[in-house]
Amino acid sequence: MQDLKLKIQALSSTALPEIISIRRHLHAHPELSFEEFNTSKFIASKLKEYGIPFTTGIVKTGIVALIEGKNPAKKTVALRADMDALPITEKNECDYRSQNMGVMHACGHDAHSASLLGVAKILNELKNEFEGTVKLIFQPGEEKLPGGASLMIKEGVLENPHPQSIFAQHVFPSMETGKVGFRNGMYMASTDEIYITVKGKGGHAAMPADYNNPLLIAAKILSELNAAFMQEEQPAFTVLAFGKISGNGATNVIPEEVKIEGTFRTMNEAWRAEAHAKMKKMAEMIAEEMKGSCEFRIEHGYPFLVNDDEMTTRARLAAEAYLGKENVEELPMRMTAEDFAFFSQEIPACFYRLGTGNKAKNITSGVHTATFDIDERSLEIGAGLMVWLTLNELGFHH
């Protein structure tokens, strides 16, 4: 087992320059969710170069590749990387900065896809060393509802062959390069988008008898919902927050309607459904009491992400054996969301974090910011560790 570990570490070290060049190519040519046509072509060209069989065109741009070891039917492990970028204008001054104005890989999906290609290259060189099959999933549209993961599942990505488990990693700028993080059980929240339209009656501000101000109705709905969902007795881990309100009147013009947008996040599917009904009912009743009306629309987002207990424990121990115990950290729960959650609701899953920050080099910007970047040395662990975790999951024991 020690020999295999050293072999993987040597292969990932050798592959690093290529993984970096792939990441830089993807970073310079970002594409928005469900529009990853060139990204998909580029990934396919690499898989072809490595001699790995693959299928394209799943949810248009998605790709599935298979690496078969000895006795391929014994067990299948899936690995997933997302490919889409964000509508952000990059502020970094580097030679691989985005060439697509207004689009940027600000969430590290370029690093995820580059790492997975590195994994593919290494696993393909080791296919006489393991039994079973590794299924590589390059997924579109992580950043946009309904999420590429849910669509790929609908198109049968978890069949033929059916994986027994699935891994994904995600860049983590607040963790130093060289480290990784795991968390058993619930890790990230479900997320729903809320769109409320409050209707009153518009008019001239000087004639209160003639109008019913929807801004006042909206204000009451917001403050009552906030009070109701901030109480201590709510199930733990609930966030209801509103980030946008527009009622386009003027100083002396009362508008007909007000639009409000917000987000709801939680860690419990039963409570999620109950909360949806409770919010809608409260808002509609308040509007009615104030002689207005309210349309309350909830756009169902991603479910919560749960890391399978046994699989994550195995992965954490394997990571400690690969990187040293001091480089494997416990992650706190997060109220952010990730569409990998759809996979985690279907089969045992492990979603872990790859440290990509470097305080000394001032690589500290958070994801979804215009100055986000990674310490590219992290890609060596990004590829090597995932190979090691995969082989461990296929049944090697160290």
C-alpha positions in Angstrom: 0.0 0.0 0.0 2.9 2.3 0.9 4.3 1.6 -2.6 1.0 2.6 -4.2 0.9 5.8 -2.2 4.4 6.8 -3.4 3.5 5.8 -6.9 0.4 8.1 -6.9 2.3 10.9 -5.3 5.0 10.6 -8.0 2.4 10.5 -10.8 0.5 13.5 -9.5 3.8 15.4 -9.2 4.7 14.6 -12.8 1.2 15.5 -14.0 1.1 18.8 -12.1 2.4 21.0 -15.0 -0.2 19.6 -17.3 -3.0 20.0 -14.8 -1.9 23.6 -14.3 -2.0 24.3 -18.0 -5.4 22.7 -18.3 -6.7 24.8 -15.4 -5.2 28.0 -17.0 -6.8 27.2 -20.4 -10.2 26.7 -18.7 -9.7 29.8 -16.6 -9.0 31.9 -19.7 -12.1 30.6 -21.5 -14.9 30.5 -19.0 -18.5 29.7 -20.0 -21.8 30.3 -18.2 -24.0 27.6 -16.8 -25.4 25.2 -19.4 -23.4 27.0 -22.1 -20.1 25.1 -21.6 -19.8 24.0 -25.2 -16.1 24.8 -25.7 -15.2 23.6 -22.2 -16.9 20.3 -23.0 -15.0 20.0 -26.3 -11.7 20.7 -24.6 -12.3 18.2 -21.9 -13.3 15.6 -24.5 -10.1 16.3 -26.5 -8.0 15.6 -23.3 -9.9 12.3 -22.6 -9.3 11.3 -26.2 -5.6 12.1 -25.8 -5.4 9.9 -22.7 -7.2 7.1 -24.5 -10.2 7.1 -22.1 -13.6 6.1 -23.5 -16.3 8.7 -22.9 -19.9 9.8 -23.8 -20.7 13.5 -24.5 -24.0 15.4 -24.9 -25.5 14.4 -21.5 -27.6 17.6 -20.6 -26.0 19.0 -23.8 -22.5 19.7 -22.5 -22.0 17.0 -19.8 -19.5 14.2 -20.2 -19.2 10.8 -18.6 -16.0 8.8 -18.9 -15.2 5.3 -17.7 -11.9 3.8 -16.5 -12.1 0.1 -16.1 -9.7 -1.8 -13.9 -9.5 -5.5 -13.6 -12.9 -7.2 -12.9 -14.8 -4.0 -13.9 -18.1 -5.2 -12.6 -16.9 -5.7 -9.0 -17.6 -2.1 -7.8 -18.1 1.4 -9.3 -17.1 4.7 -7.8 -18.1 8.0 -9.4 -16.1 11.2 -9.3 -17.7 14.5 -10.2 -16.4 17.9 -11.3 -18.5 20.9 -12.4 -17.6 23.0 -15.4 -19.5 26.3 -15.4 -18.3 29.8 -14.6 -20.1 32.9 -13.2 -21.3 36.2 -14.6 -18.5 38.2 -13.0 -15.9 40.5 -14.6 -12.4 39.3 -13.6 -10.1 41.8 -11.9 -7.0 39.6 -11.7 -4.0 40.7 -13.8 -2.5 37.4 -14.8 -1.7 35.9 -18.2 -4.5 33.3 -17.9 -7.2 35.9 -16.9 -10.7 35.5 -18.5 -10.9 36.3 -22.2 -14.7 36.3 -22.1 -15.8 39.7 -20.8 -18.1 39.5 -17.9 -17.6 35.7 -17.3 -15.1 34.3 -14.8 -14.2 31.1 -13.1 -14.7 32.7 -9.7 -15.8 29.5 -8.0 -12.9 27.2 -8.9 -14.8 24.9 -11.3 -11.8 25.3 -13.7 -9.7 23.8 -10.9 -12.3 21.0 -10.3 -12.3 20.0 -14.0 -8.6 20.2 -14.3 -8.1 18.1 -11.2 -10.5 15.5 -12.5 -8.6 15.3 -15.8 -5.4 14.8 -13.8 -7.2 12.0 -11.9 -8.3 10.4 -15.2 -4.7 10.5 -16.5 -3.3 8.9 -13.3 -6.0 6.3 -12.9 -5.7 5.3 -16.5 -2.0 4.6 -15.9 -2.9 2.5 -12.8 -5.7 0.5 -14.2 -3.8 -2.8 -13.8 -3.5 -2.0 -10.1 -7.2 -1.9 -9.1 -10.4 -3.9 -9.5 -13.7 -2.2 -10.4 -14.7 0.8 -12.5 -14.3 4.6 -12.0 -17.0 6.8 -13.5 -15.9 10.4 -14.2 -18.7 12.9 -14.4 -18.0 16.4 -15.9 -21.2 18.3 -15.0 -22.7 21.5 -16.4 -24.7 24.2 -14.6 -23.9 23.9 -10.9 -24.5 27.6 -10.4 -28.0 27.8 -11.9 -31.3 26.2 -10.9 -32.4 23.5 -11.4 -28.8 22.4 -11.2 -26.9 20.2 -13.7 -26.7 17.4 -11.2 -30.4 16.9 -11.0 -30.7 17.0 -14.8 -27.8 14.5 -15.3 -29.5 12.2 -12.8 -32.7 12.4 -14.8 -30.7 11.5 -17.9 -29.4 8.4 -16.2 -25.9 9.4 -15.1 -26.1 7.0 -12.1 -27.0 4.0 -14.3 -24.9 1.7 -16.6 -22.9 1.2 -14.5 -24.5 2.2 -11.2 -21.9 3.7 -8.8 -21.9 2.5 -5.2 -20.6 5.9 -4.1 -19.5 9.3 -5.3 -16.8 11.9 -4.5 -16.4 15.6 -5.3 -14.0 18.2 -4.0 -14.4 21.9 -3.9 -11.7 24.7 -3.7 -11.5 26.3 -0.2 -9.6 29.7 -0.3 -9.7 30.2 3.5 -7.8 26.9 3.9 -4.1 26.9 3.2 -2.8 24.8 0.3 -1.6 21.4 1.6 -4.6 20.9 3.7 -8.1 19.3 3.1 -11.3 19.3 5.1 -14.0 16.7 5.8 -17.3 16.7 7.6 -19.6 13.7 8.3 -23.3 14.0 7.9 -25.1 17.2 7.0 -22.7 19.8 5.5 -24.5 22.3 3.3 -28.1 23.6 3.3 -31.0 23.3 0.9 -31.7 26.5 -0.9 -34.9 27.9 -2.3 -35.4 31.3 -4.0 -38.4 33.3 -2.9 -40.2 35.8 -5.2 -43.1 37.8 -3.6 -45.3 40.3 -5.5 -47.3 42.5 -3.1 -50.2 44.4 -4.7 -52.0 47.4 -3.3 -53.5 50.4 -5.1 -51.4 53.2 -6.5 -52.1 56.9 -6.4 -50.9 60.4 -5.6 -49.2 60.5 -2.2 -51.1 63.6 -1.2 -54.5 61.7 -1.4 -54.2 58.8 1.1 -57.9 58.0 0.8 -57.4 57.0 -2.8 -54.6 54.5 -2.5 -53.5 51.4 -0.5 -49.7 51.6 -0.2 -48.1 48.2 -1.1 -44.8 49.3 0.5 -46.4 49.3 3.9 -47.9 45.8 3.3 -44.5 44.6 2.1 -42.8 46.1 5.1 -45.1 44.3 7.4 -44.7 41.0 5.6 -40.9 41.3 5.8 -40.8 42.2 9.5 -43.3 39.5 10.5 -41.6 36.8 8.5 -38.2 37.8 9.9 -39.6 37.7 13.4 -41.3 34.4 12.9 -38.2 32.7 11.4 -35.6 34.1 13.8 -37.2 32.7 16.9 -35.2 30.3 19.1 -37.6 27.4 18.8 -37.2 27.1 15.0 -35.5 23.9 14.0 -31.8 24.7 14.0 -29.9 25.7 10.9 -32.6 27.9 9.2 -31.9 31.0 7.3 -34.6 33.2 5.8 -33.2 36.4 4.2 -34.5 39.0 1.8 -31.9 40.8 -0.4 -34.0 42.8 -2.8 -37.1 45.0 -2.7 -38.4 47.1 -5.6 -41.4 49.3 -5.5 -41.0 51.8 -8.3 -43.0 54.8 -7.2 -41.5 58.2 -6.5 -41.4 60.7 -3.6 -45.1 61.5 -4.2 -46.2 58.5 -6.3 -47.5 55.3 -4.6 -46.8 52.3 -6.8 -49.4 49.5 -7.6 -47.0 46.8 -6.5 -43.8 45.9 -4.8 -41.5 43.0 -5.6 -39.4 41.2 -3.0 -36.7 38.5 -3.5 -35.1 36.4 -0.9 -33.6 33.0 0.0 -34.6 30.2 2.3 -32.1 27.6 3.5 -32.3 24.7 5.9 -31.0 21.3 6.8 -34.2 19.3 7.1 -36.5 18.3 4.2 -39.7 17.9 6.3 -39.2 21.3 7.9 -38.4 22.8 4.5 -41.8 21.8 3.2 -43.6 22.9 6.3 -41.7 26.3 6.3 -42.7 26.9 2.7 -46.4 26.6 3.6 -46.0 28.7 6.7 -44.3 31.6 4.9 -46.8 31.6 2.1 -49.8 31.6 4.4 -48.4 34.3 6.7 -47.7 36.7 3.8 -51.0 36.1 2.1 -52.9 36.7 5.4 -51.1 39.9 6.1 -51.7 41.3 2.6 -55.4 40.3 2.9 -55.8 42.0 6.4 -54.3 45.1 4.9 -56.7 44.9 1.9 -54.1 44.1 -0.6 -53.0 40.8 -2.2 -49.8 38.8 -2.4 -48.4 36.3 -4.8 -45.8 34.1 -3.1 -43.7 32.0 -5.4 -41.0 29.6 -4.2 -38.5 28.3 -6.7 -37.4 25.0 -5.4 -33.6 24.8 -5.3 -31.1 22.2 -4.3 -31.7 19.8 -1.4 -29.3 19.8 1.6 -26.0 18.0 1.1 -25.3 15.1 3.3 -21.9 13.3 3.5 -22.4 9.5 4.1 -21.0 8.7 7.5 -19.1 5.5 6.8 -17.8 6.6 3.5 -16.6 10.0 4.9 -14.9 8.3 7.8 -13.1 6.0 5.4 -12.1 8.9 3.2 -10.9 11.0 6.2 -8.7 8.1 7.4 -7.4 7.6 3.9 -6.6 11.3 3.6 -4.7 11.2 6.9 -2.6 8.3 5.6 -1.9 10.2 2.3 -1.3 13.8 3.6 -0.5 13.3 7.3 -3.1 13.8 10.1 -2.0 17.4 10.7 -3.2 18.3 7.2 -6.8 17.0 7.5 -9.3 19.3 9.2 -12.8 19.1 10.5 -15.2 21.4 8.6 -17.9 23.4 10.2 -21.4 23.2 8.7 -22.3 25.8 6.1 -25.6 27.5 5.0 -24.3 27.8 1.4 -25.6 25.3 -1.2 -24.2 23.1 -3.8 -26.0 21.0 -6.4 -23.8 17.9 -5.6 -26.5 17.6 -2.9 -28.7 15.9 -5.5 -26.1 13.1 -5.8 -25.8 12.9 -2.1 -29.6 12.2 -1.8 -29.3 9.3 -4.2 -26.2 7.4 -3.3 -23.5 7.5 -0.5 -21.5 10.6 -1.1 -18.4 12.5 0.2 -18.0 16.1 -0.7 -14.7 17.5 0.7 -12.7 20.7 0.6 -9.3 21.3 -1.0 -7.2 24.0 0.6 -6.3 26.5 -2.2 -5.3 29.6 -0.2 -1.8 31.0 0.4 -1.7 33.9 2.8 2.1 34.5 2.2 1.4 34.9 -1.5 -1.8 37.0 -0.8 -4.1 34.3 -2.4 -6.9 34.9 -0.1 -9.9 36.2 -2.1 -13.2 34.3 -1.5 -15.2 32.4 -4.1 -17.6 34.5 -6.2 -15.3 37.5 -6.0 -13.6 39.3 -9.0 -10.2 38.6 -7.6 -10.6 34.9 -6.7 -7.6 32.8 -7.6 -5.9 29.6 -6.3 -2.4 28.5 -5.3 -2.0 26.1 -8.2 0.2 23.8 -6.2 -3.0 22.6 -4.6 -3.9 20.8 -7.9 -1.3 18.2 -7.1 -3.2 17.2 -4.0 -6.5 17.8 -5.9 -5.6 15.0 -8.3 -3.4 12.7 -6.2 -5.7 12.6 -3.1 -8.8 11.9 -5.2 -7.0 9.0 -6.9 -6.0 7.6 -3.5 -9.5 8.0 -2.1 -11.0 6.3 -5.1 -8.7 3.3 -4.9 -9.3 3.1 -1.2 -13.0 3.1 -1.8 -12.7 0.4 -4.5 -11.3 -1.8 -1.7 -7.7 -1.2 -1.1 -6.8 -1.3 2.6 -3.8 0.5 4.0 
